[in-house]
Amino acid sequence: MTESRDYLEMTFRSIECFADDGKLDADELMTIANIALRDGVVDDNEKRVLKNIIARLNPEELDEELQEKIRGLTTLFDL
């Protein structure tokens, strides 16, 4: 079995999202998370990428919807 390289796609997508307007919204975060979920296995690399993305978010810019998505992903992925 070969190692998933989805984490690379997740990283690239996050760069695109942040480059667009400097922010990440709930839909963009879920697009990135869905890359990790599509094969049914969330590996350590995908978790690491998600943790790094969430850590980069500016707390003052988080709306309620994004905060809710972050809480859900943190629980789902055990971040």
mmCIF file as gemmi writes it, N, C-alpha and C atoms, coordinates in Angstrom:
data_model
loop_
_atom_site.group_PDB
_atom_site.id
_atom_site.type_symbol
_atom_site.label_atom_id
_atom_site.label_alt_id
_atom_site.label_comp_id
_atom_site.label_asym_id
_atom_site.label_entity_id
_atom_site.label_seq_id
_atom_site.pdbx_PDB_ins_code
_atom_site.Cartn_x
_atom_site.Cartn_y
_atom_site.Cartn_z
_atom_site.occupancy
_atom_site.B_iso_or_equiv
_atom_site.pdbx_formal_charge
_atom_site.auth_seq_id
_atom_site.auth_asym_id
_atom_site.pdbx_PDB_model_num
ATOM 1 N N . MET Axp A 1 ? 0.841 -1.178 0 1 0 ? 1 A 1
ATOM 2 C CA . MET Axp A 1 ? 0 0 0 1 0 ? 1 A 1
ATOM 3 C C . MET Axp A 1 ? 0.888 1.244 0 1 0 ? 1 A 1
ATOM 4 N N . THR Axp A 2 ? 0.596 2.17 -0.899 1 0 ? 2 A 1
ATOM 5 C CA . THR Axp A 2 ? 1.389 3.387 -0.984 1 0 ? 2 A 1
ATOM 6 C C . THR Axp A 2 ? 0.845 4.452 -0.037 1 0 ? 2 A 1
ATOM 7 N N . GLU Axp A 3 ? 1.741 5.307 0.392 1 0 ? 3 A 1
ATOM 8 C CA . GLU Axp A 3 ? 1.352 6.39 1.292 1 0 ? 3 A 1
ATOM 9 C C . GLU Axp A 3 ? 0.512 7.42 0.539 1 0 ? 3 A 1
ATOM 10 N N . SER Axp A 4 ? -0.544 7.879 1.191 1 0 ? 4 A 1
ATOM 11 C CA . SER Axp A 4 ? -1.391 8.914 0.612 1 0 ? 4 A 1
ATOM 12 C C . SER Axp A 4 ? -0.612 10.217 0.492 1 0 ? 4 A 1
ATOM 13 N N . ARG Axp A 5 ? -0.829 10.911 -0.602 1 0 ? 5 A 1
ATOM 14 C CA . ARG Axp A 5 ? -0.191 12.208 -0.796 1 0 ? 5 A 1
ATOM 15 C C . ARG Axp A 5 ? -1.238 13.319 -0.757 1 0 ? 5 A 1
ATOM 16 N N . ASP Axp A 6 ? -2.401 12.996 -0.204 1 0 ? 6 A 1
ATOM 17 C CA . ASP Axp A 6 ? -3.466 13.986 -0.09 1 0 ? 6 A 1
ATOM 18 C C . ASP Axp A 6 ? -3.025 15.201 0.716 1 0 ? 6 A 1
ATOM 19 N N . TYR Axp A 7 ? -2.131 14.988 1.676 1 0 ? 7 A 1
ATOM 20 C CA . TYR Axp A 7 ? -1.672 16.109 2.499 1 0 ? 7 A 1
ATOM 21 C C . TYR Axp A 7 ? -0.996 17.178 1.65 1 0 ? 7 A 1
ATOM 22 N N . LEU Axp A 8 ? -0.374 16.777 0.553 1 0 ? 8 A 1
ATOM 23 C CA . LEU Axp A 8 ? 0.245 17.757 -0.339 1 0 ? 8 A 1
ATOM 24 C C . LEU Axp A 8 ? -0.821 18.599 -1.034 1 0 ? 8 A 1
ATOM 25 N N . GLU Axp A 9 ? -1.897 17.955 -1.464 1 0 ? 9 A 1
ATOM 26 C CA . GLU Axp A 9 ? -3.007 18.686 -2.07 1 0 ? 9 A 1
ATOM 27 C C . GLU Axp A 9 ? -3.651 19.619 -1.046 1 0 ? 9 A 1
ATOM 28 N N . MET Axp A 10 ? -3.788 19.148 0.187 1 0 ? 10 A 1
ATOM 29 C CA . MET Axp A 10 ? -4.356 19.976 1.25 1 0 ? 10 A 1
ATOM 30 C C . MET Axp A 10 ? -3.504 21.219 1.474 1 0 ? 10 A 1
ATOM 31 N N . THR Axp A 11 ? -2.207 21.038 1.507 1 0 ? 11 A 1
ATOM 32 C CA . THR Axp A 11 ? -1.289 22.157 1.695 1 0 ? 11 A 1
ATOM 33 C C . THR Axp A 11 ? -1.413 23.153 0.557 1 0 ? 11 A 1
ATOM 34 N N . PHE Axp A 12 ? -1.428 22.649 -0.672 1 0 ? 12 A 1
ATOM 35 C CA . PHE Axp A 12 ? -1.555 23.52 -1.843 1 0 ? 12 A 1
ATOM 36 C C . PHE Axp A 12 ? -2.86 24.302 -1.797 1 0 ? 12 A 1
ATOM 37 N N . ARG Axp A 13 ? -3.963 23.621 -1.475 1 0 ? 13 A 1
ATOM 38 C CA . ARG Axp A 13 ? -5.269 24.296 -1.391 1 0 ? 13 A 1
ATOM 39 C C . ARG Axp A 13 ? -5.263 25.388 -0.334 1 0 ? 13 A 1
ATOM 40 N N . SER Axp A 14 ? -4.641 25.106 0.806 1 0 ? 14 A 1
ATOM 41 C CA . SER Axp A 14 ? -4.61 26.115 1.873 1 0 ? 14 A 1
ATOM 42 C C . SER Axp A 14 ? -3.827 27.344 1.425 1 0 ? 14 A 1
ATOM 43 N N . ILE Axp A 15 ? -2.737 27.13 0.699 1 0 ? 15 A 1
ATOM 44 C CA . ILE Axp A 15 ? -1.959 28.259 0.185 1 0 ? 15 A 1
ATOM 45 C C . ILE Axp A 15 ? -2.814 29.085 -0.762 1 0 ? 15 A 1
ATOM 46 N N . GLU Axp A 16 ? -3.561 28.431 -1.626 1 0 ? 16 A 1
ATOM 47 C CA . GLU Axp A 16 ? -4.455 29.136 -2.553 1 0 ? 16 A 1
ATOM 48 C C . GLU Axp A 16 ? -5.488 29.964 -1.789 1 0 ? 16 A 1
ATOM 49 N N . CYS Axp A 17 ? -6.065 29.365 -0.761 1 0 ? 17 A 1
ATOM 50 C CA . CYS Axp A 17 ? -7.108 30.052 0.008 1 0 ? 17 A 1
ATOM 51 C C . CYS Axp A 17 ? -6.549 31.273 0.733 1 0 ? 17 A 1
ATOM 52 N N . PHE Axp A 18 ? -5.42 31.109 1.389 1 0 ? 18 A 1
ATOM 53 C CA . PHE Axp A 18 ? -4.825 32.232 2.108 1 0 ? 18 A 1
ATOM 54 C C . PHE Axp A 18 ? -4.338 33.307 1.136 1 0 ? 18 A 1
ATOM 55 N N . ALA Axp A 19 ? -3.851 32.902 -0.021 1 0 ? 19 A 1
ATOM 56 C CA . ALA Axp A 19 ? -3.347 33.864 -0.997 1 0 ? 19 A 1
ATOM 57 C C . ALA Axp A 19 ? -4.477 34.685 -1.608 1 0 ? 19 A 1
ATOM 58 N N . ASP Axp A 20 ? -5.658 34.11 -1.664 1 0 ? 20 A 1
ATOM 59 C CA . ASP Axp A 20 ? -6.813 34.774 -2.268 1 0 ? 20 A 1
ATOM 60 C C . ASP Axp A 20 ? -7.131 36.09 -1.555 1 0 ? 20 A 1
ATOM 61 N N . ASP Axp A 21 ? -7.366 36.03 -0.236 1 0 ? 21 A 1
ATOM 62 C CA . ASP Axp A 21 ? -7.712 37.238 0.511 1 0 ? 21 A 1
ATOM 63 C C . ASP Axp A 21 ? -7.031 37.308 1.874 1 0 ? 21 A 1
ATOM 64 N N . GLY Axp A 22 ? -6.086 36.415 2.103 1 0 ? 22 A 1
ATOM 65 C CA . GLY Axp A 22 ? -5.366 36.411 3.368 1 0 ? 22 A 1
ATOM 66 C C . GLY Axp A 22 ? -6.104 35.736 4.504 1 0 ? 22 A 1
ATOM 67 N N . LYS Axp A 23 ? -7.28 35.215 4.198 1 0 ? 23 A 1
ATOM 68 C CA . LYS Axp A 23 ? -8.116 34.592 5.22 1 0 ? 23 A 1
ATOM 69 C C . LYS Axp A 23 ? -8.595 33.229 4.736 1 0 ? 23 A 1
ATOM 70 N N . LEU Axp A 24 ? -9.137 32.489 5.677 1 0 ? 24 A 1
ATOM 71 C CA . LEU Axp A 24 ? -9.722 31.187 5.361 1 0 ? 24 A 1
ATOM 72 C C . LEU Axp A 24 ? -11.135 31.208 5.924 1 0 ? 24 A 1
ATOM 73 N N . ASP Axp A 25 ? -12.125 30.884 5.102 1 0 ? 25 A 1
ATOM 74 C CA . ASP Axp A 25 ? -13.491 30.835 5.621 1 0 ? 25 A 1
ATOM 75 C C . ASP Axp A 25 ? -13.908 29.381 5.848 1 0 ? 25 A 1
ATOM 76 N N . ALA Axp A 26 ? -15.091 29.2 6.406 1 0 ? 26 A 1
ATOM 77 C CA . ALA Axp A 26 ? -15.556 27.861 6.774 1 0 ? 26 A 1
ATOM 78 C C . ALA Axp A 26 ? -15.649 26.933 5.566 1 0 ? 26 A 1
ATOM 79 N N . ASP Axp A 27 ? -16.129 27.441 4.442 1 0 ? 27 A 1
ATOM 80 C CA . ASP Axp A 27 ? -16.24 26.605 3.239 1 0 ? 27 A 1
ATOM 81 C C . ASP Axp A 27 ? -14.867 26.162 2.74 1 0 ? 27 A 1
ATOM 82 N N . GLU Axp A 28 ? -13.911 27.062 2.774 1 0 ? 28 A 1
ATOM 83 C CA . GLU Axp A 28 ? -12.557 26.718 2.338 1 0 ? 28 A 1
ATOM 84 C C . GLU Axp A 28 ? -11.934 25.679 3.269 1 0 ? 28 A 1
ATOM 85 N N . LEU Axp A 29 ? -12.148 25.845 4.579 1 0 ? 29 A 1
ATOM 86 C CA . LEU Axp A 29 ? -11.629 24.87 5.536 1 0 ? 29 A 1
ATOM 87 C C . LEU Axp A 29 ? -12.233 23.498 5.284 1 0 ? 29 A 1
ATOM 88 N N . MET Axp A 30 ? -13.528 23.451 5.015 1 0 ? 30 A 1
ATOM 89 C CA . MET Axp A 30 ? -14.177 22.165 4.777 1 0 ? 30 A 1
ATOM 90 C C . MET Axp A 30 ? -13.732 21.542 3.458 1 0 ? 30 A 1
ATOM 91 N N . THR Axp A 31 ? -13.437 22.357 2.462 1 0 ? 31 A 1
ATOM 92 C CA . THR Axp A 31 ? -12.9 21.828 1.202 1 0 ? 31 A 1
ATOM 93 C C . THR Axp A 31 ? -11.578 21.119 1.467 1 0 ? 31 A 1
ATOM 94 N N . ILE Axp A 32 ? -10.747 21.735 2.284 1 0 ? 32 A 1
ATOM 95 C CA . ILE Axp A 32 ? -9.453 21.134 2.632 1 0 ? 32 A 1
ATOM 96 C C . ILE Axp A 32 ? -9.655 19.864 3.455 1 0 ? 32 A 1
ATOM 97 N N . ALA Axp A 33 ? -10.551 19.915 4.441 1 0 ? 33 A 1
ATOM 98 C CA . ALA Axp A 33 ? -10.812 18.741 5.287 1 0 ? 33 A 1
ATOM 99 C C . ALA Axp A 33 ? -11.38 17.594 4.465 1 0 ? 33 A 1
ATOM 100 N N . ASN Axp A 34 ? -12.205 17.901 3.485 1 0 ? 34 A 1
ATOM 101 C CA . ASN Axp A 34 ? -12.801 16.852 2.657 1 0 ? 34 A 1
ATOM 102 C C . ASN Axp A 34 ? -11.765 16.108 1.822 1 0 ? 34 A 1
ATOM 103 N N . ILE Axp A 35 ? -10.661 16.75 1.517 1 0 ? 35 A 1
ATOM 104 C CA . ILE Axp A 35 ? -9.571 16.052 0.828 1 0 ? 35 A 1
ATOM 105 C C . ILE Axp A 35 ? -9.059 14.923 1.721 1 0 ? 35 A 1
ATOM 106 N N . ALA Axp A 36 ? -8.916 15.219 3.008 1 0 ? 36 A 1
ATOM 107 C CA . ALA Axp A 36 ? -8.454 14.194 3.963 1 0 ? 36 A 1
ATOM 108 C C . ALA Axp A 36 ? -9.475 13.081 4.121 1 0 ? 36 A 1
ATOM 109 N N . LEU Axp A 37 ? -10.742 13.432 4.047 1 0 ? 37 A 1
ATOM 110 C CA . LEU Axp A 37 ? -11.809 12.455 4.295 1 0 ? 37 A 1
ATOM 111 C C . LEU Axp A 37 ? -12.148 11.575 3.096 1 0 ? 37 A 1
ATOM 112 N N . ARG Axp A 38 ? -11.79 11.989 1.908 1 0 ? 38 A 1
ATOM 113 C CA . ARG Axp A 38 ? -12.31 11.303 0.715 1 0 ? 38 A 1
ATOM 114 C C . ARG Axp A 38 ? -11.881 9.847 0.574 1 0 ? 38 A 1
ATOM 115 N N . ASP Axp A 39 ? -10.737 9.471 1.128 1 0 ? 39 A 1
ATOM 116 C CA . ASP Axp A 39 ? -10.335 8.07 1.031 1 0 ? 39 A 1
ATOM 117 C C . ASP Axp A 39 ? -10.738 7.262 2.258 1 0 ? 39 A 1
ATOM 118 N N . GLY Axp A 40 ? -11.415 7.918 3.213 1 0 ? 40 A 1
ATOM 119 C CA . GLY Axp A 40 ? -11.905 7.215 4.39 1 0 ? 40 A 1
ATOM 120 C C . GLY Axp A 40 ? -10.885 7.041 5.501 1 0 ? 40 A 1
ATOM 121 N N . VAL Axp A 41 ? -9.653 7.485 5.272 1 0 ? 41 A 1
ATOM 122 C CA . VAL Axp A 41 ? -8.598 7.36 6.278 1 0 ? 41 A 1
ATOM 123 C C . VAL Axp A 41 ? -7.915 8.718 6.416 1 0 ? 41 A 1
ATOM 124 N N . VAL Axp A 42 ? -7.879 9.222 7.641 1 0 ? 42 A 1
ATOM 125 C CA . VAL Axp A 42 ? -7.175 10.477 7.901 1 0 ? 42 A 1
ATOM 126 C C . VAL Axp A 42 ? -5.861 10.11 8.575 1 0 ? 42 A 1
ATOM 127 N N . ASP Axp A 43 ? -4.776 10.252 7.816 1 0 ? 43 A 1
ATOM 128 C CA . ASP Axp A 43 ? -3.478 9.827 8.339 1 0 ? 43 A 1
ATOM 129 C C . ASP Axp A 43 ? -2.789 10.959 9.106 1 0 ? 43 A 1
ATOM 130 N N . ASP Axp A 44 ? -1.644 10.652 9.688 1 0 ? 44 A 1
ATOM 131 C CA . ASP Axp A 44 ? -0.922 11.615 10.513 1 0 ? 44 A 1
ATOM 132 C C . ASP Axp A 44 ? -0.494 12.849 9.73 1 0 ? 44 A 1
ATOM 133 N N . ASN Axp A 45 ? -0.116 12.679 8.483 1 0 ? 45 A 1
ATOM 134 C CA . ASN Axp A 45 ? 0.28 13.83 7.662 1 0 ? 45 A 1
ATOM 135 C C . ASN Axp A 45 ? -0.901 14.769 7.429 1 0 ? 45 A 1
ATOM 136 N N . GLU Axp A 46 ? -2.068 14.21 7.157 1 0 ? 46 A 1
ATOM 137 C CA . GLU Axp A 46 ? -3.259 15.032 6.945 1 0 ? 46 A 1
ATOM 138 C C . GLU Axp A 46 ? -3.646 15.758 8.233 1 0 ? 46 A 1
ATOM 139 N N . LYS Axp A 47 ? -3.544 15.069 9.361 1 0 ? 47 A 1
ATOM 140 C CA . LYS Axp A 47 ? -3.824 15.713 10.653 1 0 ? 47 A 1
ATOM 141 C C . LYS Axp A 47 ? -2.841 16.851 10.91 1 0 ? 47 A 1
ATOM 142 N N . ARG Axp A 48 ? -1.586 16.616 10.615 1 0 ? 48 A 1
ATOM 143 C CA . ARG Axp A 48 ? -0.553 17.634 10.819 1 0 ? 48 A 1
ATOM 144 C C . ARG Axp A 48 ? -0.85 18.877 9.993 1 0 ? 48 A 1
ATOM 145 N N . VAL Axp A 49 ? -1.228 18.667 8.737 1 0 ? 49 A 1
ATOM 146 C CA . VAL Axp A 49 ? -1.544 19.797 7.864 1 0 ? 49 A 1
ATOM 147 C C . VAL Axp A 49 ? -2.744 20.563 8.405 1 0 ? 49 A 1
ATOM 148 N N . LEU Axp A 50 ? -3.789 19.851 8.817 1 0 ? 50 A 1
ATOM 149 C CA . LEU Axp A 50 ? -4.96 20.526 9.368 1 0 ? 50 A 1
ATOM 150 C C . LEU Axp A 50 ? -4.615 21.314 10.63 1 0 ? 50 A 1
ATOM 151 N N . LYS Axp A 51 ? -3.815 20.728 11.505 1 0 ? 51 A 1
ATOM 152 C CA . LYS Axp A 51 ? -3.401 21.43 12.721 1 0 ? 51 A 1
ATOM 153 C C . LYS Axp A 51 ? -2.63 22.7 12.376 1 0 ? 51 A 1
ATOM 154 N N . ASN Axp A 52 ? -1.749 22.614 11.404 1 0 ? 52 A 1
ATOM 155 C CA . ASN Axp A 52 ? -0.968 23.786 10.998 1 0 ? 52 A 1
ATOM 156 C C . ASN Axp A 52 ? -1.848 24.87 10.384 1 0 ? 52 A 1
ATOM 157 N N . ILE Axp A 53 ? -2.823 24.466 9.595 1 0 ? 53 A 1
ATOM 158 C CA . ILE Axp A 53 ? -3.744 25.434 8.993 1 0 ? 53 A 1
ATOM 159 C C . ILE Axp A 53 ? -4.527 26.143 10.088 1 0 ? 53 A 1
ATOM 160 N N . ILE Axp A 54 ? -5.082 25.384 11.004 1 0 ? 54 A 1
ATOM 161 C CA . ILE Axp A 54 ? -5.874 25.967 12.09 1 0 ? 54 A 1
ATOM 162 C C . ILE Axp A 54 ? -5.014 26.889 12.944 1 0 ? 54 A 1
ATOM 163 N N . ALA Axp A 55 ? -3.779 26.516 13.185 1 0 ? 55 A 1
ATOM 164 C CA . ALA Axp A 55 ? -2.872 27.335 13.998 1 0 ? 55 A 1
ATOM 165 C C . ALA Axp A 55 ? -2.558 28.675 13.336 1 0 ? 55 A 1
ATOM 166 N N . ARG Axp A 56 ? -2.636 28.73 12.025 1 0 ? 56 A 1
ATOM 167 C CA . ARG Axp A 56 ? -2.334 29.967 11.291 1 0 ? 56 A 1
ATOM 168 C C . ARG Axp A 56 ? -3.481 30.966 11.305 1 0 ? 56 A 1
ATOM 169 N N . LEU Axp A 57 ? -4.653 30.522 11.706 1 0 ? 57 A 1
ATOM 170 C CA . LEU Axp A 57 ? -5.821 31.399 11.673 1 0 ? 57 A 1
ATOM 171 C C . LEU Axp A 57 ? -5.72 32.461 12.753 1 0 ? 57 A 1
ATOM 172 N N . ASN Axp A 58 ? -6.091 33.669 12.397 1 0 ? 58 A 1
ATOM 173 C CA . ASN Axp A 58 ? -6.081 34.792 13.325 1 0 ? 58 A 1
ATOM 174 C C . ASN Axp A 58 ? -7.371 34.749 14.149 1 0 ? 58 A 1
ATOM 175 N N . PRO Axp A 59 ? -7.28 34.567 15.468 1 0 ? 59 A 1
ATOM 176 C CA . PRO Axp A 59 ? -8.476 34.435 16.304 1 0 ? 59 A 1
ATOM 177 C C . PRO Axp A 59 ? -9.463 35.587 16.156 1 0 ? 59 A 1
ATOM 178 N N . GLU Axp A 60 ? -8.98 36.778 15.907 1 0 ? 60 A 1
ATOM 179 C CA . GLU Axp A 60 ? -9.876 37.934 15.755 1 0 ? 60 A 1
ATOM 180 C C . GLU Axp A 60 ? -10.715 37.864 14.485 1 0 ? 60 A 1
ATOM 181 N N . GLU Axp A 61 ? -10.308 37.068 13.525 1 0 ? 61 A 1
ATOM 182 C CA . GLU Axp A 61 ? -11.006 36.98 12.247 1 0 ? 61 A 1
ATOM 183 C C . GLU Axp A 61 ? -11.955 35.788 12.154 1 0 ? 61 A 1
ATOM 184 N N . LEU Axp A 62 ? -12.041 34.983 13.206 1 0 ? 62 A 1
ATOM 185 C CA . LEU Axp A 62 ? -12.863 33.779 13.166 1 0 ? 62 A 1
ATOM 186 C C . LEU Axp A 62 ? -14.318 34.117 13.454 1 0 ? 62 A 1
ATOM 187 N N . ASP Axp A 63 ? -15.174 33.862 12.472 1 0 ? 63 A 1
ATOM 188 C CA . ASP Axp A 63 ? -16.595 34.043 12.731 1 0 ? 63 A 1
ATOM 189 C C . ASP Axp A 63 ? -17.141 32.777 13.391 1 0 ? 63 A 1
ATOM 190 N N . GLU Axp A 64 ? -18.393 32.822 13.812 1 0 ? 64 A 1
ATOM 191 C CA . GLU Axp A 64 ? -18.981 31.705 14.548 1 0 ? 64 A 1
ATOM 192 C C . GLU Axp A 64 ? -19.006 30.428 13.706 1 0 ? 64 A 1
ATOM 193 N N . GLU Axp A 65 ? -19.314 30.544 12.428 1 0 ? 65 A 1
ATOM 194 C CA . GLU Axp A 65 ? -19.367 29.367 11.564 1 0 ? 65 A 1
ATOM 195 C C . GLU Axp A 65 ? -17.994 28.688 11.472 1 0 ? 65 A 1
ATOM 196 N N . LEU Axp A 66 ? -16.95 29.482 11.314 1 0 ? 66 A 1
ATOM 197 C CA . LEU Axp A 66 ? -15.604 28.916 11.22 1 0 ? 66 A 1
ATOM 198 C C . LEU Axp A 66 ? -15.188 28.297 12.551 1 0 ? 66 A 1
ATOM 199 N N . GLN Axp A 67 ? -15.511 28.957 13.656 1 0 ? 67 A 1
ATOM 200 C CA . GLN Axp A 67 ? -15.202 28.403 14.972 1 0 ? 67 A 1
ATOM 201 C C . GLN Axp A 67 ? -15.895 27.049 15.176 1 0 ? 67 A 1
ATOM 202 N N . GLU Axp A 68 ? -17.13 26.955 14.722 1 0 ? 68 A 1
ATOM 203 C CA . GLU Axp A 68 ? -17.881 25.697 14.832 1 0 ? 68 A 1
ATOM 204 C C . GLU Axp A 68 ? -17.219 24.593 14.01 1 0 ? 68 A 1
ATOM 205 N N . LYS Axp A 69 ? -16.8 24.919 12.797 1 0 ? 69 A 1
ATOM 206 C CA . LYS Axp A 69 ? -16.132 23.933 11.93 1 0 ? 69 A 1
ATOM 207 C C . LYS Axp A 69 ? -14.815 23.478 12.553 1 0 ? 69 A 1
ATOM 208 N N . ILE Axp A 70 ? -14.079 24.423 13.134 1 0 ? 70 A 1
ATOM 209 C CA . ILE Axp A 70 ? -12.802 24.075 13.773 1 0 ? 70 A 1
ATOM 210 C C . ILE Axp A 70 ? -13.046 23.129 14.942 1 0 ? 70 A 1
ATOM 211 N N . ARG Axp A 71 ? -14.05 23.419 15.768 1 0 ? 71 A 1
ATOM 212 C CA . ARG Axp A 71 ? -14.367 22.531 16.901 1 0 ? 71 A 1
ATOM 213 C C . ARG Axp A 71 ? -14.733 21.134 16.396 1 0 ? 71 A 1
ATOM 214 N N . GLY Axp A 72 ? -15.535 21.076 15.342 1 0 ? 72 A 1
ATOM 215 C CA . GLY Axp A 72 ? -15.939 19.78 14.798 1 0 ? 72 A 1
ATOM 216 C C . GLY Axp A 72 ? -14.765 18.998 14.246 1 0 ? 72 A 1
ATOM 217 N N . LEU Axp A 73 ? -13.89 19.675 13.51 1 0 ? 73 A 1
ATOM 218 C CA . LEU Axp A 73 ? -12.734 18.985 12.932 1 0 ? 73 A 1
ATOM 219 C C . LEU Axp A 73 ? -11.745 18.566 14.019 1 0 ? 73 A 1
ATOM 220 N N . THR Axp A 74 ? -11.584 19.403 15.024 1 0 ? 74 A 1
ATOM 221 C CA . THR Axp A 74 ? -10.686 19.064 16.121 1 0 ? 74 A 1
ATOM 222 C C . THR Axp A 74 ? -11.144 17.789 16.817 1 0 ? 74 A 1
ATOM 223 N N . THR Axp A 75 ? -12.451 17.667 17.001 1 0 ? 75 A 1
ATOM 224 C CA . THR Axp A 75 ? -13.01 16.454 17.611 1 0 ? 75 A 1
ATOM 225 C C . THR Axp A 75 ? -12.927 15.263 16.659 1 0 ? 75 A 1
ATOM 226 N N . LEU Axp A 76 ? -13.347 15.47 15.409 1 0 ? 76 A 1
ATOM 227 C CA . LEU Axp A 76 ? -13.373 14.396 14.428 1 0 ? 76 A 1
ATOM 228 C C . LEU Axp A 76 ? -11.988 13.806 14.168 1 0 ? 76 A 1
ATOM 229 N N . PHE Axp A 77 ? -11.007 14.677 14.023 1 0 ? 77 A 1
ATOM 230 C CA . PHE Axp A 77 ? -9.643 14.246 13.687 1 0 ? 77 A 1
ATOM 231 C C . PHE Axp A 77 ? -8.749 14.068 14.903 1 0 ? 77 A 1
ATOM 232 N N . ASP Axp A 78 ? -9.287 14.324 16.085 1 0 ? 78 A 1
ATOM 233 C CA . ASP Axp A 78 ? -8.519 14.213 17.323 1 0 ? 78 A 1
ATOM 234 C C . ASP Axp A 78 ? -7.24 15.046 17.233 1 0 ? 78 A 1
ATOM 235 N N . LEU Axp A 79 ? -7.428 16.33 16.895 1 0 ? 79 A 1
ATOM 236 C CA . LEU Axp A 79 ? -6.284 17.246 16.724 1 0 ? 79 A 1
ATOM 237 C C . LEU Axp A 79 ? -5.86 17.838 18.047 1 0 ? 79 A 1
